[in-house]
Amino acid sequence: MREAVHIGREPSPRPDLDELMTLVAQGDQDAFAALYDALAGSVLGVARGVLRDRAQSEEVAQEVLVEVWRTAARYRADRGTAVNWVLTLAHRRAVDRVRSVEAAAARDHRAALLDRTTAHDEVTEQVEVRLEHEQVRRCLRTLTEVQHQSVTLAYYRGLTYREVAELLSVPLGTVKTRLRDGLIRLRDCLGVTA
């Protein structure tokens, strides 16, 4: 195995990232610059592997490195290396971005579907309501006079069965029978199935 020969200068030792993280937690900007230089490419690589979009990967990498600066005090060397901690942050942030983009796309899709629903046609609805009213009026004319009176008072004027009985001066049972028979005739006339 041959050793690399460096002419004119000593090879720079790789910085201890765990020590740099400790210094960054204390607010050392130079330590952060060194940590940034050492990890920026790896953070971008992790983001790029999840997102597959260069611009979004760059945004996520920048967000992660800012987060490292702000939250370096949360790093615990006893739980893993600084590299693993930072790359885990990068992976989580990239996954969050994917989920956010997917949720936005789903919202846009639902909004587009709502926009494509057919417009409410008021004229058609009014015609249908008028036809239904006319059909009810036609069917009401098929009732006997006493059935027609009872149904009209109870359902169109909103009187109780007892009030209808008092108004027509007939027993309550008679009103109930007239209403039942009248409603059965209306149901049959309107073609409503029970």
DOGUVEX-121222 format. One record per residue: x, z, y of N, C-alpha, C in turn. Coordinates in steps of 0.05 Angstrom, whole numbers, padded with zeros to 5 digits. Each point is the difference from the previous one (the first is absolute). Layout:
+--------+--------+--------+--------+--------+--------+--------+--------+--------+
!    nxx !    nzz !    nyy !   caxx !   cazz !   cayy !    cxx !    czz !    cyy !
+--------+--------+--------+--------+--------+--------+--------+--------+--------+
!      X !      Z !      Y !      X !      Z !      Y !      X !      Z !      Y !
...
+--------+--------+--------+--------+--------+--------+--------+--------+--------+
***
This chain:
+--------+--------+--------+--------+--------+--------+--------+--------+--------+
!    nxx !    nzz !    nyy !   caxx !   cazz !   cayy !    cxx !    czz !    cyy !
+--------+--------+--------+--------+--------+--------+--------+--------+--------+
!  00017 !  00000 ! -00023 ! -00017 !  00000 !  00023 !  00018 !  00000 !  00025 !
! -00004 ! -00019 !  00018 !  00016 ! -00001 !  00024 ! -00014 !  00013 !  00023 !
!  00016 !  00013 !  00016 ! -00011 !  00013 !  00024 !  00001 ! -00020 !  00023 !
! -00020 !  00001 !  00017 !  00000 ! -00018 !  00023 !  00021 !  00009 !  00020 !
!  00015 ! -00020 !  00010 !  00020 !  00006 !  00019 ! -00010 ! -00007 !  00028 !
!  00001 !  00018 !  00018 ! -00010 ! -00004 !  00027 !  00024 ! -00002 !  00019 !
!  00003 ! -00021 !  00014 !  00023 ! -00004 !  00018 ! -00008 !  00009 !  00028 !
!  00015 !  00016 !  00012 ! -00003 !  00007 !  00028 ! -00018 !  00024 !  00005 !
! -00017 !  00008 ! -00019 ! -00016 !  00024 !  00006 ! -00009 !  00013 ! -00026 !
! -00006 !  00025 !  00003 ! -00009 !  00016 ! -00023 ! -00030 ! -00007 ! -00006 !
! -00008 !  00000 ! -00025 ! -00028 ! -00005 ! -00005 ! -00016 !  00024 !  00010 !
! -00023 ! -00006 !  00013 ! -00016 !  00023 !  00010 ! -00016 !  00012 ! -00023 !
!  00002 !  00026 ! -00001 ! -00015 !  00013 ! -00022 ! -00030 ! -00002 !  00005 !
! -00015 ! -00003 ! -00021 ! -00030 ! -00002 !  00002 ! -00010 !  00027 !  00010 !
! -00017 !  00000 !  00020 ! -00009 !  00026 !  00011 ! -00017 !  00015 ! -00020 !
!  00001 !  00026 !  00000 ! -00017 !  00016 ! -00017 ! -00027 !  00002 !  00013 !
! -00019 ! -00014 ! -00012 ! -00027 ! -00002 !  00012 ! -00015 !  00026 !  00001 !
!  00005 !  00017 ! -00019 ! -00013 !  00026 !  00000 !  00010 !  00017 !  00024 !
!  00026 ! -00002 !  00006 !  00011 !  00014 !  00023 ! -00011 ! -00012 !  00026 !
! -00001 ! -00027 !  00001 ! -00011 ! -00013 !  00023 ! -00029 !  00009 !  00005 !
! -00015 !  00002 ! -00021 ! -00028 !  00008 !  00002 ! -00002 !  00029 !  00012 !
!  00017 !  00017 ! -00008 !  00001 !  00027 !  00011 !  00006 ! -00001 !  00030 !
!  00019 ! -00017 !  00008 !  00006 ! -00002 !  00028 ! -00023 ! -00013 !  00016 !
! -00013 ! -00020 ! -00012 ! -00023 ! -00012 !  00013 ! -00022 !  00020 !  00004 !
! -00004 !  00018 ! -00019 ! -00020 !  00021 !  00002 !  00006 !  00018 !  00024 !
!  00025 !  00002 !  00007 !  00008 !  00017 !  00023 !  00000 ! -00016 !  00026 !
! -00008 ! -00026 ! -00001 ! -00003 ! -00016 !  00024 !  00025 ! -00016 !  00007 !
!  00019 ! -00003 ! -00018 !  00025 ! -00015 !  00005 ! -00006 ! -00030 ! -00001 !
!  00002 ! -00012 !  00024 ! -00006 ! -00029 !  00002 !  00021 ! -00017 ! -00013 !
!  00025 !  00008 !  00002 !  00021 ! -00015 ! -00013 ! -00003 ! -00001 ! -00031 !
! -00008 !  00023 ! -00010 ! -00006 !  00002 ! -00029 ! -00023 ! -00019 ! -00008 !
! -00020 !  00000 !  00018 ! -00023 ! -00018 ! -00006 !  00009 ! -00029 !  00001 !
!  00017 ! -00007 !  00019 !  00010 ! -00028 !  00002 !  00015 ! -00007 ! -00026 !
!  00016 !  00018 ! -00010 !  00015 ! -00005 ! -00025 ! -00020 ! -00002 ! -00024 !
! -00020 !  00018 !  00000 ! -00020 ! -00001 ! -00022 ! -00016 ! -00026 !  00001 !
! -00007 ! -00008 !  00024 ! -00015 ! -00024 !  00005 !  00016 ! -00024 ! -00011 !
!  00025 ! -00002 !  00008 !  00017 ! -00022 ! -00009 !  00002 !  00000 ! -00031 !
!  00002 !  00023 ! -00012 !  00004 !  00002 ! -00029 ! -00026 ! -00007 ! -00015 !
! -00023 !  00006 !  00011 ! -00025 ! -00002 ! -00015 ! -00020 ! -00022 !  00009 !
!  00005 ! -00011 !  00023 ! -00020 ! -00020 !  00011 ! -00004 ! -00023 ! -00019 !
!  00021 ! -00011 ! -00012 ! -00004 ! -00022 ! -00018 ! -00015 !  00007 ! -00025 !
!  00005 !  00024 ! -00011 ! -00015 !  00008 ! -00023 ! -00029 !  00005 !  00006 !
! -00006 !  00013 !  00023 ! -00027 !  00005 !  00008 ! -00015 ! -00026 !  00004 !
!  00012 ! -00020 !  00013 ! -00012 ! -00026 !  00003 ! -00005 ! -00013 ! -00027 !
!  00019 !  00003 ! -00018 ! -00003 ! -00012 ! -00027 ! -00024 !  00012 ! -00015 !
! -00003 !  00026 !  00002 ! -00023 !  00013 ! -00014 ! -00026 ! -00010 !  00013 !
! -00001 ! -00001 !  00026 ! -00025 ! -00009 !  00014 ! -00005 ! -00029 ! -00007 !
!  00020 ! -00016 ! -00001 ! -00003 ! -00028 ! -00006 ! -00010 ! -00004 ! -00028 !
!  00010 !  00016 ! -00019 ! -00009 ! -00002 ! -00027 ! -00029 !  00006 ! -00004 !
! -00011 !  00018 !  00017 ! -00029 !  00007 ! -00003 ! -00017 ! -00019 !  00017 !
!  00009 ! -00007 !  00024 ! -00017 ! -00015 !  00019 !  00002 ! -00030 ! -00003 !
!  00023 ! -00010 ! -00007 !  00005 ! -00029 ! -00003 ! -00004 ! -00015 !  00027 !
!  00000 !  00014 !  00022 ! -00003 ! -00013 !  00026 !  00023 !  00011 !  00018 !
!  00016 ! -00017 !  00010 !  00024 !  00008 !  00015 ! -00007 !  00016 !  00025 !
! -00019 ! -00009 !  00015 ! -00007 !  00013 !  00025 ! -00011 !  00028 ! -00005 !
! -00018 !  00002 ! -00019 ! -00012 !  00026 ! -00006 !  00021 !  00019 ! -00013 !
!  00018 ! -00012 ! -00016 !  00021 !  00016 ! -00012 !  00019 !  00012 !  00021 !
!  00006 ! -00016 !  00021 !  00017 !  00010 !  00021 ! -00014 !  00022 !  00016 !
! -00026 ! -00003 !  00005 ! -00015 !  00020 !  00014 !  00000 !  00026 ! -00016 !
! -00005 ! -00002 ! -00026 ! -00001 !  00024 ! -00017 !  00028 !  00013 ! -00001 !
!  00021 ! -00016 ! -00003 !  00027 !  00011 ! -00001 !  00006 !  00016 !  00026 !
! -00008 ! -00012 !  00023 !  00004 !  00014 !  00025 ! -00016 !  00026 !  00002 !
! -00025 ! -00001 ! -00009 ! -00016 !  00024 !  00000 !  00012 !  00022 ! -00018 !
!  00010 ! -00008 ! -00023 !  00012 !  00019 ! -00018 !  00024 !  00013 !  00012 !
!  00017 ! -00016 !  00012 !  00025 !  00011 !  00011 ! -00006 !  00018 !  00024 !
! -00021 ! -00006 !  00016 ! -00008 !  00018 !  00021 ! -00011 !  00026 ! -00012 !
! -00015 ! -00003 ! -00021 ! -00011 !  00024 ! -00014 !  00023 !  00017 ! -00011 !
!  00021 ! -00012 ! -00010 !  00023 !  00015 ! -00010 !  00012 !  00016 !  00023 !
!  00003 ! -00012 !  00024 !  00011 !  00014 !  00023 ! -00018 !  00024 !  00007 !
! -00026 ! -00004 !  00000 ! -00019 !  00021 !  00008 ! -00003 !  00022 ! -00021 !
!  00002 ! -00007 ! -00025 ! -00006 !  00019 ! -00022 !  00023 !  00007 ! -00017 !
!  00024 ! -00004 !  00009 !  00024 !  00005 ! -00016 !  00001 !  00029 ! -00009 !
! -00011 !  00018 !  00015 !  00000 !  00029 ! -00007 ! -00016 !  00005 ! -00025 !
! -00018 ! -00018 ! -00008 ! -00016 !  00003 ! -00025 !  00016 ! -00007 ! -00025 !
!  00022 ! -00013 !  00004 !  00017 ! -00008 ! -00023 !  00011 !  00025 ! -00014 !
! -00002 !  00000 ! -00026 !  00011 !  00022 ! -00016 !  00019 ! -00011 ! -00021 !
!  00025 !  00006 !  00003 !  00021 ! -00010 ! -00017 ! -00004 !  00010 ! -00029 !
! -00012 !  00023 ! -00004 ! -00005 !  00010 ! -00027 ! -00021 ! -00016 ! -00015 !
! -00015 ! -00018 !  00014 ! -00021 ! -00016 ! -00013 !  00009 ! -00028 ! -00005 !
!  00023 ! -00008 !  00010 !  00010 ! -00027 ! -00005 !  00019 ! -00009 !  00023 !
!  00010 ! -00024 ! -00003 !  00020 ! -00010 !  00019 ! -00015 ! -00010 !  00025 !
!  00015 ! -00002 !  00022 ! -00010 ! -00011 !  00025 ! -00010 ! -00028 ! -00004 !
!  00016 ! -00016 ! -00016 ! -00008 ! -00028 ! -00005 ! -00027 ! -00001 ! -00013 !
! -00004 !  00016 ! -00021 ! -00026 !  00000 ! -00014 ! -00022 !  00009 !  00018 !
!  00005 !  00020 !  00017 ! -00021 !  00009 !  00018 ! -00008 ! -00022 !  00020 !
!  00019 ! -00013 !  00012 ! -00006 ! -00021 !  00019 ! -00013 ! -00024 ! -00013 !
!  00009 ! -00008 ! -00024 ! -00011 ! -00023 ! -00013 ! -00029 !  00006 ! -00010 !
! -00004 !  00026 ! -00007 ! -00028 !  00008 ! -00008 ! -00018 ! -00003 !  00024 !
!  00009 !  00009 !  00023 ! -00015 ! -00003 !  00025 ! -00006 ! -00030 !  00005 !
!  00020 ! -00016 ! -00004 ! -00004 ! -00029 !  00004 ! -00020 ! -00012 ! -00019 !
!  00001 !  00008 ! -00025 ! -00019 ! -00010 ! -00019 ! -00028 !  00009 !  00006 !
! -00003 !  00025 !  00007 ! -00027 !  00010 !  00006 ! -00011 ! -00014 !  00025 !
!  00016 ! -00003 !  00020 ! -00009 ! -00013 !  00025 ! -00008 ! -00029 ! -00006 !
!  00015 ! -00014 ! -00016 ! -00006 ! -00028 ! -00007 ! -00026 ! -00002 ! -00016 !
! -00004 !  00018 ! -00019 ! -00025 !  00001 ! -00015 ! -00023 !  00006 !  00018 !
!  00003 !  00018 !  00019 ! -00021 !  00006 !  00019 ! -00007 ! -00024 !  00017 !
!  00020 ! -00016 !  00007 ! -00004 ! -00024 !  00016 ! -00016 ! -00020 ! -00017 !
!  00007 ! -00003 ! -00025 ! -00015 ! -00019 ! -00018 ! -00029 !  00009 ! -00001 !
! -00005 !  00026 ! -00004 ! -00027 !  00010 ! -00002 ! -00015 ! -00005 !  00026 !
!  00013 !  00005 !  00022 ! -00012 ! -00004 !  00026 ! -00008 ! -00029 !  00004 !
!  00018 ! -00018 ! -00007 ! -00005 ! -00029 !  00003 ! -00023 ! -00008 ! -00018 !
! -00001 !  00010 ! -00025 ! -00021 ! -00007 ! -00018 ! -00027 !  00011 !  00010 !
!  00000 !  00025 !  00011 ! -00025 !  00011 !  00010 ! -00010 ! -00016 !  00024 !
!  00019 ! -00008 !  00017 ! -00008 ! -00017 !  00023 ! -00012 ! -00026 ! -00009 !
!  00013 ! -00012 ! -00020 ! -00011 ! -00026 ! -00010 ! -00027 !  00004 ! -00013 !
! -00004 !  00022 ! -00014 ! -00027 !  00005 ! -00012 ! -00021 !  00004 !  00022 !
!  00008 !  00015 !  00022 ! -00019 !  00004 !  00022 ! -00007 ! -00027 !  00013 !
!  00020 ! -00017 !  00004 ! -00004 ! -00026 !  00012 ! -00018 ! -00017 ! -00018 !
!  00004 !  00002 ! -00026 ! -00016 ! -00015 ! -00019 ! -00029 !  00009 !  00001 !
! -00004 !  00026 !  00000 ! -00028 !  00010 !  00002 ! -00013 ! -00008 !  00026 !
!  00015 !  00001 !  00022 ! -00011 ! -00008 !  00026 ! -00007 ! -00030 ! -00001 !
!  00017 ! -00016 ! -00012 ! -00006 ! -00029 ! -00002 ! -00025 ! -00005 ! -00016 !
! -00004 !  00016 ! -00022 ! -00024 ! -00003 ! -00016 ! -00025 !  00007 !  00016 !
!  00002 !  00021 !  00016 ! -00023 !  00008 !  00017 ! -00006 ! -00022 !  00020 !
!  00021 ! -00012 !  00011 ! -00005 ! -00022 !  00019 ! -00013 ! -00024 ! -00012 !
!  00004 ! -00003 ! -00027 ! -00012 ! -00024 ! -00013 ! -00028 !  00004 ! -00009 !
! -00011 !  00025 !  00002 ! -00027 !  00004 ! -00009 ! -00019 ! -00016 !  00017 !
! -00021 ! -00009 ! -00012 ! -00019 ! -00016 !  00015 ! -00013 !  00015 !  00023 !
! -00003 ! -00012 !  00021 ! -00013 !  00012 !  00024 ! -00028 !  00007 ! -00007 !
! -00010 !  00022 !  00012 ! -00027 !  00009 ! -00004 ! -00019 ! -00020 !  00014 !
! -00018 ! -00011 ! -00015 ! -00018 ! -00020 !  00011 ! -00027 !  00015 !  00007 !
! -00002 !  00006 !  00026 ! -00024 !  00015 !  00009 ! -00025 ! -00016 ! -00002 !
!  00001 ! -00026 !  00004 ! -00024 ! -00016 ! -00001 ! -00011 ! -00001 ! -00029 !
!  00018 ! -00003 ! -00019 ! -00009 !  00000 ! -00028 ! -00012 !  00026 ! -00007 !
!  00012 !  00022 !  00008 ! -00010 !  00027 ! -00006 ! -00028 !  00004 !  00013 !
! -00003 ! -00009 !  00024 ! -00026 !  00003 !  00014 ! -00022 ! -00016 ! -00015 !
!  00007 ! -00024 ! -00009 ! -00019 ! -00016 ! -00015 ! -00008 !  00014 ! -00026 !
!  00020 !  00011 ! -00014 ! -00005 !  00013 ! -00025 ! -00018 !  00025 !  00005 !
!  00005 !  00015 !  00020 ! -00016 !  00024 !  00006 ! -00029 ! -00009 !  00007 !
! -00003 ! -00021 !  00016 ! -00027 ! -00009 !  00007 ! -00015 ! -00009 ! -00025 !
!  00014 ! -00014 ! -00018 ! -00013 ! -00010 ! -00025 ! -00008 !  00024 ! -00017 !
!  00017 !  00020 ! -00001 ! -00007 !  00024 ! -00016 ! -00024 !  00015 !  00012 !
!  00000 !  00002 !  00027 ! -00023 !  00013 !  00014 ! -00026 ! -00015 ! -00006 !
!  00002 ! -00026 !  00002 ! -00024 ! -00017 ! -00005 ! -00010 !  00003 ! -00029 !
!  00019 !  00002 ! -00018 ! -00008 !  00004 ! -00028 ! -00013 !  00027 ! -00004 !
!  00010 !  00021 !  00013 ! -00013 !  00026 ! -00002 ! -00028 ! -00001 !  00013 !
! -00002 ! -00013 !  00023 ! -00027 ! -00002 !  00013 ! -00020 ! -00015 ! -00019 !
!  00010 ! -00021 ! -00012 ! -00017 ! -00015 ! -00018 ! -00009 !  00017 ! -00024 !
!  00019 !  00016 ! -00010 ! -00007 !  00017 ! -00023 ! -00018 !  00023 !  00008 !
!  00003 !  00010 !  00025 ! -00018 !  00021 !  00009 ! -00029 ! -00010 !  00002 !
! -00004 ! -00025 !  00005 ! -00027 ! -00012 !  00002 ! -00013 ! -00001 ! -00028 !
!  00016 !  00003 ! -00021 ! -00012 ! -00001 ! -00027 ! -00011 !  00027 ! -00009 !
!  00006 !  00021 !  00016 ! -00010 !  00027 ! -00007 ! -00029 !  00004 !  00008 !
! -00013 !  00019 ! -00013 ! -00027 !  00006 !  00008 !  00001 !  00014 !  00027 !
! -00022 !  00002 !  00014 !  00000 !  00012 !  00027 !  00010 !  00029 ! -00001 !
! -00009 !  00015 ! -00019 !  00009 !  00029 ! -00001 !  00029 !  00002 ! -00007 !
!  00010 ! -00017 ! -00018 !  00029 ! -00001 ! -00006 !  00016 ! -00008 !  00024 !
! -00009 ! -00020 !  00014 !  00014 ! -00010 !  00024 !  00001 !  00022 !  00021 !
! -00022 !  00014 !  00005 !  00000 !  00022 !  00019 !  00020 !  00021 ! -00007 !
! -00001 !  00008 ! -00025 !  00018 !  00022 ! -00010 !  00029 ! -00007 !  00003 !
!  00007 ! -00024 ! -00009 !  00028 ! -00009 !  00001 !  00009 ! -00002 !  00029 !
! -00017 ! -00012 !  00017 !  00008 ! -00003 !  00028 !  00004 !  00026 !  00014 !
! -00018 !  00019 ! -00005 !  00003 !  00026 !  00013 !  00025 !  00015 ! -00010 !
!  00004 ! -00001 ! -00026 !  00023 !  00016 ! -00012 !  00027 ! -00014 !  00006 !
!  00001 ! -00025 ! -00003 !  00027 ! -00013 !  00001 !  00006 ! -00014 !  00027 !
! -00020 ! -00007 !  00015 !  00006 ! -00013 !  00026 ! -00004 !  00019 !  00023 !
! -00017 !  00020 ! -00003 ! -00003 !  00019 !  00021 !  00014 !  00026 ! -00006 !
!  00009 !  00003 ! -00025 !  00016 !  00024 ! -00007 ! -00015 !  00025 ! -00005 !
! -00026 ! -00002 ! -00006 ! -00016 !  00024 ! -00005 !  00005 !  00011 ! -00028 !
! -00003 !  00026 ! -00003 !  00003 !  00011 ! -00027 ! -00026 ! -00006 ! -00016 !
!  00001 !  00004 ! -00026 ! -00024 ! -00005 ! -00016 ! -00023 !  00018 !  00009 !
!  00006 !  00025 !  00006 ! -00020 !  00019 !  00010 ! -00013 ! -00010 !  00026 !
!  00017 ! -00010 !  00019 ! -00010 ! -00010 !  00025 ! -00018 ! -00025 ! -00004 !
!  00008 ! -00017 ! -00018 ! -00016 ! -00024 ! -00006 ! -00027 !  00009 ! -00011 !
!  00000 !  00020 ! -00018 ! -00025 !  00010 ! -00012 ! -00018 !  00011 !  00021 !
!  00011 !  00016 !  00019 ! -00016 !  00011 !  00021 ! -00011 ! -00021 !  00019 !
!  00017 ! -00020 !  00007 ! -00008 ! -00021 !  00018 ! -00023 ! -00017 ! -00012 !
!  00002 ! -00006 ! -00026 ! -00020 ! -00016 ! -00014 ! -00024 !  00016 ! -00011 !
!  00002 !  00026 !  00003 ! -00020 !  00019 ! -00011 ! -00006 ! -00004 ! -00029 !
!  00022 ! -00001 ! -00016 ! -00002 ! -00003 ! -00029 !  00019 !  00021 ! -00012 !
! -00005 !  00007 ! -00026 !  00017 !  00020 ! -00013 !  00029 ! -00011 ! -00003 !
!  00019 !  00019 !  00000 !  00028 ! -00007 ! -00003 !  00005 ! -00016 ! -00025 !
! -00012 !  00007 ! -00022 !  00004 ! -00015 ! -00025 ! -00009 ! -00029 !  00002 !
! -00021 ! -00005 !  00015 ! -00010 ! -00027 !  00004 !  00021 ! -00016 !  00015 !
!  00012 !  00012 !  00021 !  00020 ! -00014 !  00016 !  00024 ! -00007 ! -00018 !
!  00008 !  00019 ! -00016 !  00023 ! -00005 ! -00018 ! -00005 ! -00022 ! -00019 !
! -00025 ! -00001 ! -00011 ! -00007 ! -00022 ! -00019 ! -00001 ! -00027 !  00015 !
! -00011 !  00000 !  00024 ! -00001 ! -00025 !  00015 !  00028 ! -00010 !  00006 !
!  00017 !  00018 !  00008 !  00028 ! -00008 !  00007 !  00015 ! -00010 ! -00025 !
! -00004 !  00014 ! -00022 !  00014 ! -00008 ! -00025 ! -00010 ! -00028 ! -00008 !
! -00026 ! -00004 !  00000 ! -00011 ! -00026 ! -00008 !  00009 ! -00022 !  00020 !
! -00001 !  00007 !  00025 !  00008 ! -00020 !  00020 !  00030 ! -00007 ! -00002 !
!  00017 !  00019 ! -00005 !  00029 ! -00005 ! -00003 !  00005 ! -00017 ! -00025 !
! -00015 !  00005 ! -00021 !  00004 ! -00016 ! -00025 ! -00008 ! -00029 !  00006 !
! -00022 ! -00004 !  00014 ! -00008 ! -00028 !  00007 !  00020 ! -00013 !  00018 !
!  00011 !  00015 !  00020 !  00021 ! -00011 !  00017 !  00025 ! -00008 ! -00016 !
!  00008 !  00018 ! -00018 !  00024 ! -00005 ! -00016 ! -00005 ! -00026 ! -00016 !
! -00023 ! -00003 ! -00012 ! -00005 ! -00024 ! -00017 ! -00001 ! -00025 !  00018 !
! -00012 !  00003 !  00023 ! -00002 ! -00023 !  00018 !  00028 ! -00009 !  00011 !
!  00017 !  00019 !  00005 !  00026 ! -00005 !  00011 !  00020 ! -00009 ! -00022 !
! -00008 !  00004 ! -00025 !  00017 ! -00008 ! -00022 !  00023 !  00020 ! -00005 !
! -00005 !  00025 !  00008 !  00021 !  00020 ! -00005 ! -00003 !  00011 ! -00028 !
!  00022 !  00001 ! -00014 ! -00001 !  00011 ! -00027 !  00006 !  00030 !  00001 !
! -00014 !  00015 ! -00016 !  00003 !  00029 !  00000 !  00025 !  00009 ! -00015 !
+--------+--------+--------+--------+--------+--------+--------+--------+--------+
***
